[in-house]
Amino acid sequence: MGQLEETTQLQLDFGKLAKVAATGAQVVPVAVQNVDTREIILVAYANELALREAIRQRTAIFWSTSRNELWIKGATSGETFDLLEVRVNCEQNSLVYIVRPRRGGICHTKNRQGEPRNCYYRRIDFETGGLVNLDP
């Protein structure tokens, strides 16, 4: 894991959407929610192909904006997800994938026990502005 994943300093990438737009990628953001815990466990992007394949295969599939390719979640890590439902917002510019993990967490990061975490494992400390790891 890199420093960004483990730092206690807040370093938000406010330029992410501008970077994605600069590539010409036609994507929408996808919030991923665990059906059992109701937690938002990931935010990713889908293009038309990724959405079509996710629905066809009934698994979490996205468009990797950094690699410019289909990203079948868990193809490398084994942390795969059954896609149970896809919701569309009122303006049809974002999606929610409602999923059930087949095992473990979703993030490429691991806690001290070596278990995958959900991607939202840190919170902002309102007093210090730093990050607090909720699943060290």
Order of alpha helices (4+ residues) and beta strands (2+ residues): alpha-alpha-beta-beta-alpha-beta-beta-beta-beta-beta-beta
